[in-house]
Amino acid sequence: MNEQEFVYSLQEESAMKDIAVSETVKKRIERNQKRVHELDMLIRKIYEDNVIGRLPDRLFQSMLTDYENEQNELNKIIETDTADMQRIIGGQNNVERFLKLVKKYENITELTPAMINEFIDKILVHEPQGKGADRTTEVEIYLNYVGQFQVPVEQHEPTEEERIAAEKEADRLRRKRESNRKYMKKIREKSKKFAEHERIAEENNSDSKLCAEQNATSKSNRQKVKGEKIA
């Protein structure tokens, strides 16, 4: 990545983050300001109700405390969000400050702790994920002035040799899958034939047993009849 591409990428990422954040912050400021105004109206009303005796002193004090506490919390949030909006508005200046810092050290031959401190605001190391060879640890680096910056990954344009090798590998995998499919089909057909053979053999065996039983019964009946005649 050359200097011009780096500057463009930095400015584009900073602008995209600022737009997303500013929309969220702006809506939150408007929502909280509206609620603060509503609380002003509610406080005014309970004062009036208390004065005319419609609202007892004890309940008035309890409601007033709750309303004022909520107002104070909302005003703190509004103050913080307003400061964030000012930071976003001045975001372009921060990008320019960071680029000046980059130019300041573009020809360095040795990186010192002082230089690192000028560039890096904070580093967040997350809990490791996965096990064994798949174990990874996410590390977030936040730079001064611009916050977290992801260096764009350059797309690798495959060479002719790499393209041919990839096509051969894809063809090899395709042929292997086809071979496995045919093999599994043969296995299923053999299993089906074997099951059919077993079924026929079982039926023949059952028929043989039935014939034997019928013959035995018939023979027994003949002997019984013969005995009765003799008697």
C-alpha positions as CSV (number, residue, x, y, z in Angstrom):
1,M,0.0,0.0,0.0
2,N,1.5,3.3,-1.1
3,E,1.2,6.6,0.9
4,Q,-1.7,7.9,-1.1
5,E,-3.7,4.7,-0.7
6,F,-2.9,4.7,3.0
7,V,-4.1,8.3,3.5
8,Y,-7.3,7.6,1.5
9,S,-8.0,4.4,3.5
10,L,-7.4,6.2,6.8
11,Q,-9.7,9.1,5.9
12,E,-12.4,6.8,4.5
13,E,-12.4,4.5,7.6
14,S,-12.4,7.5,10.0
15,A,-15.3,9.1,8.1
16,M,-17.4,6.0,8.0
17,K,-16.9,5.4,11.8
18,D,-17.7,9.0,12.5
19,I,-20.9,9.0,10.5
20,A,-22.2,5.9,12.2
21,V,-21.3,7.2,15.7
22,S,-22.5,10.7,15.0
23,E,-26.0,9.5,13.9
24,T,-26.3,7.4,17.1
25,V,-25.0,10.2,19.4
26,K,-27.2,12.8,17.7
27,K,-30.4,10.8,18.2
28,R,-29.5,10.1,21.8
29,I,-28.9,13.8,22.5
30,E,-32.2,14.7,21.0
31,R,-34.0,12.0,22.9
32,N,-32.5,12.9,26.2
33,Q,-33.1,16.6,25.7
34,K,-36.7,15.9,25.0
35,R,-36.9,13.9,28.3
36,V,-35.2,16.7,30.2
37,H,-37.9,19.1,28.9
38,E,-40.6,16.6,29.9
39,L,-39.2,16.4,33.4
40,D,-39.2,20.2,33.7
41,M,-42.9,20.2,32.9
42,L,-43.5,17.4,35.5
43,I,-41.6,19.2,38.2
44,R,-43.6,22.4,37.5
45,K,-46.8,20.4,37.7
46,I,-46.0,18.7,41.1
47,Y,-45.1,22.1,42.5
48,E,-48.5,23.5,41.5
49,D,-50.3,20.4,42.8
50,N,-48.4,20.7,46.1
51,V,-49.2,24.3,46.5
52,I,-52.9,23.8,46.1
53,G,-52.9,20.8,48.4
54,R,-53.6,18.2,45.8
55,L,-50.2,16.5,46.4
56,P,-49.0,15.8,49.9
57,D,-45.6,17.1,51.0
58,R,-44.1,13.6,51.5
59,L,-45.1,12.4,48.1
60,F,-44.1,15.7,46.5
61,Q,-40.6,15.4,48.0
62,S,-40.2,11.8,46.8
63,M,-41.3,12.6,43.3
64,L,-39.2,15.7,43.1
65,T,-36.1,13.8,44.2
66,D,-36.7,11.1,41.5
67,Y,-37.3,13.7,38.8
68,E,-34.2,15.7,39.7
69,N,-32.0,12.6,39.9
70,E,-33.1,11.5,36.4
71,Q,-32.5,15.0,35.1
72,N,-29.0,15.1,36.5
73,E,-28.1,11.8,35.0
74,L,-29.5,12.8,31.6
75,N,-27.7,16.1,31.7
76,K,-24.4,14.2,32.3
77,I,-25.1,12.0,29.3
78,I,-25.9,14.9,27.2
79,E,-22.7,16.7,28.2
80,T,-20.6,13.6,27.3
81,D,-22.4,13.1,24.0
82,T,-22.0,16.7,23.1
83,A,-18.3,16.4,23.7
84,D,-18.2,13.3,21.5
85,M,-20.0,15.3,18.7
86,Q,-17.3,18.0,19.0
87,R,-14.6,15.3,18.8
88,I,-16.3,13.9,15.6
89,I,-16.5,17.4,14.1
90,G,-12.8,17.8,14.7
91,G,-12.0,14.3,13.5
92,Q,-10.5,15.5,10.2
93,N,-7.9,17.5,12.2
94,N,-7.1,14.3,14.2
95,V,-6.4,12.4,10.9
96,E,-4.1,15.2,9.8
97,R,-2.3,15.1,13.1
98,F,-1.8,11.4,12.8
99,L,-0.5,11.7,9.2
100,K,2.0,14.3,10.4
101,L,3.2,11.9,13.0
102,V,3.6,9.2,10.3
103,K,5.7,11.5,8.2
104,K,7.8,12.4,11.2
105,Y,9.0,8.8,11.5
106,E,8.8,7.6,7.9
107,N,12.6,7.2,7.6
108,I,13.3,5.7,11.0
109,T,15.7,2.7,11.3
110,E,15.0,1.8,14.9
111,L,11.7,1.7,16.8
112,T,11.9,3.1,20.3
113,P,9.4,2.9,23.2
114,A,8.9,6.7,22.9
115,M,7.8,6.3,19.3
116,I,5.4,3.5,20.2
117,N,3.9,5.7,22.9
118,E,3.3,8.5,20.4
119,F,1.5,6.2,18.0
120,I,-0.4,3.8,20.3
121,D,-3.2,4.8,22.6
122,K,-4.0,1.3,24.0
123,I,-3.9,-2.4,23.2
124,L,-6.7,-4.8,24.0
125,V,-5.9,-8.5,24.2
126,H,-9.0,-10.7,24.2
127,E,-9.5,-14.2,25.7
128,P,-8.1,-17.0,23.5
129,Q,-10.6,-18.9,21.4
130,G,-10.4,-22.4,20.1
131,K,-8.0,-25.3,20.9
132,G,-4.8,-26.7,19.6
133,A,-3.8,-25.5,16.1
134,D,-7.1,-23.5,15.8
135,R,-6.4,-21.5,19.0
136,T,-6.4,-17.8,18.2
137,T,-6.2,-14.6,20.3
138,E,-7.8,-11.3,19.0
139,V,-5.6,-8.2,19.6
140,E,-7.0,-4.7,19.0
141,I,-4.6,-1.8,18.6
142,Y,-5.9,1.7,19.1
143,L,-3.8,4.5,17.6
144,N,-3.6,8.0,18.9
145,Y,-5.9,10.5,17.1
146,V,-7.6,7.9,14.9
147,G,-8.6,5.1,17.2
148,Q,-8.7,1.5,16.0
149,F,-7.5,1.1,12.4
150,Q,-7.7,-2.1,10.4
151,V,-5.0,-2.3,7.8
152,P,-6.8,-3.3,4.5
153,V,-5.8,-6.7,3.3
154,E,-4.5,-6.6,-0.3
155,Q,-6.2,-9.0,-2.6
156,H,-3.7,-11.5,-4.1
157,E,-4.0,-11.9,-7.9
158,P,-3.1,-15.5,-8.6
159,T,-0.4,-16.2,-11.2
160,E,-1.1,-18.4,-14.2
161,E,0.7,-21.3,-12.5
162,E,-1.4,-20.9,-9.4
163,R,-4.6,-20.8,-11.4
164,I,-3.7,-24.0,-13.3
165,A,-2.8,-25.7,-10.0
166,A,-6.0,-24.6,-8.4
167,E,-8.0,-25.9,-11.4
168,K,-6.2,-29.3,-11.2
169,E,-6.9,-29.6,-7.5
170,A,-10.5,-28.8,-8.0
171,D,-10.7,-31.4,-10.8
172,R,-9.0,-34.0,-8.6
173,L,-11.5,-33.3,-5.8
174,R,-14.4,-33.6,-8.2
175,R,-13.1,-36.9,-9.6
176,K,-12.6,-38.2,-6.0
177,R,-16.1,-37.2,-5.0
178,E,-17.5,-38.9,-8.1
179,S,-15.5,-42.1,-7.4
180,N,-16.7,-42.1,-3.8
181,R,-20.3,-41.7,-5.0
182,K,-20.0,-44.6,-7.3
183,Y,-18.4,-46.8,-4.7
184,M,-21.1,-46.0,-2.1
185,K,-23.8,-46.8,-4.8
186,K,-22.2,-50.2,-5.3
187,I,-22.1,-50.8,-1.6
188,R,-25.8,-49.9,-1.3
189,E,-26.7,-52.2,-4.2
190,K,-24.8,-55.1,-2.7
191,S,-26.4,-54.5,0.7
192,K,-29.8,-54.4,-1.0
193,K,-29.2,-57.7,-2.9
194,F,-27.9,-59.4,0.3
195,A,-30.9,-58.3,2.2
196,E,-33.2,-59.6,-0.6
197,H,-31.3,-62.9,-0.6
198,E,-31.7,-63.2,3.1
199,R,-35.4,-62.5,2.9
200,I,-35.9,-65.2,0.2
201,A,-33.9,-67.7,2.2
202,E,-36.0,-67.0,5.3
203,E,-39.2,-67.4,3.3
204,N,-38.0,-70.7,1.8
205,N,-37.0,-71.9,5.2
206,S,-40.4,-71.0,6.6
207,D,-42.1,-72.8,3.7
208,S,-40.0,-75.9,4.3
209,K,-40.9,-75.9,8.0
210,L,-44.6,-75.5,7.2
211,C,-44.5,-78.4,4.7
212,A,-42.7,-80.5,7.2
213,E,-45.3,-79.7,9.9
214,Q,-48.1,-80.4,7.5
215,N,-46.6,-83.7,6.5
216,A,-46.1,-84.7,10.1
217,T,-49.7,-83.8,10.9
218,S,-51.0,-85.7,7.9
219,K,-49.0,-88.8,8.8
220,S,-50.2,-88.6,12.3
221,N,-53.8,-88.4,11.2
222,R,-53.4,-91.4,8.8
223,Q,-51.9,-93.5,11.6
224,K,-54.8,-92.5,13.9
225,V,-57.4,-93.5,11.3
226,K,-55.6,-96.8,10.6
227,G,-55.6,-97.6,14.3
228,E,-59.3,-96.9,14.6
229,K,-60.1,-99.2,11.7
230,I,-58.1,-102.0,13.3
231,A,-59.9,-101.6,16.5
